[in-house]
Amino acid sequence: MPWNKNDYPDSMKNLDKDVREKAIEIANANANALLNEGYKDGKAILIAIDRAKMAVKKD
């Protein structure tokens, strides 16, 4: 399911705006790949959040 700035998983609601936007971008781009690797939807979202935090920290 593609997410956007107004419709995203509850687990992203308390993230800083920059991190949330990056997590949405990553989740949308990588969700199918992560699900195909056997990750459940919730785990794929957590991975996207973790990667977003790392990406925003680098910027």
C-alpha positions as CSV (number, residue, x, y, z in Angstrom):
1,M,0.0,0.0,0.0
2,P,1.5,3.3,-0.9
3,W,1.6,5.9,1.9
4,N,1.8,9.6,1.7
5,K,2.1,12.7,4.0
6,N,-1.5,12.4,5.1
7,D,-1.9,8.6,5.2
8,Y,0.8,6.6,6.8
9,P,1.2,3.8,9.4
10,D,0.4,4.7,13.1
11,S,4.0,3.7,14.0
12,M,5.2,6.8,12.1
13,K,2.9,9.4,13.7
14,N,5.3,10.4,16.4
15,L,8.4,10.7,14.2
16,D,9.9,14.1,13.4
17,K,8.5,15.4,10.1
18,D,11.7,14.9,8.2
19,V,12.2,11.4,9.4
20,R,8.5,10.5,8.8
21,E,8.7,11.8,5.2
22,K,11.9,9.8,4.5
23,A,10.4,6.7,6.1
24,I,7.3,7.0,3.9
25,E,9.6,7.4,0.9
26,I,11.7,4.4,1.9
27,A,8.7,2.2,2.8
28,N,7.0,3.0,-0.6
29,A,10.2,2.2,-2.5
30,N,11.2,-0.9,-0.6
31,A,8.0,-2.5,0.7
32,N,7.6,-5.1,-2.0
33,A,11.3,-6.1,-1.8
34,L,11.1,-6.5,2.0
35,L,7.9,-8.4,1.8
36,N,9.3,-10.7,-0.9
37,E,12.3,-11.3,1.4
38,G,9.8,-12.7,4.0
39,Y,9.4,-9.8,6.3
40,K,6.0,-9.1,7.7
41,D,4.4,-5.7,6.9
42,G,5.0,-4.4,10.4
43,K,8.7,-5.4,10.3
44,A,9.1,-3.8,6.9
45,I,7.7,-0.5,8.3
46,L,10.2,-0.7,11.2
47,I,13.1,-1.3,8.8
48,A,12.0,1.8,6.8
49,I,11.8,3.9,9.9
50,D,15.3,2.8,11.0
51,R,16.7,3.5,7.6
52,A,15.0,6.9,7.5
53,K,16.5,7.8,10.9
54,M,20.0,6.9,9.6
55,A,19.5,8.8,6.3
56,V,18.2,12.0,8.0
57,K,21.1,11.9,10.5
58,K,23.6,11.9,7.6
59,D,22.0,14.9,6.0
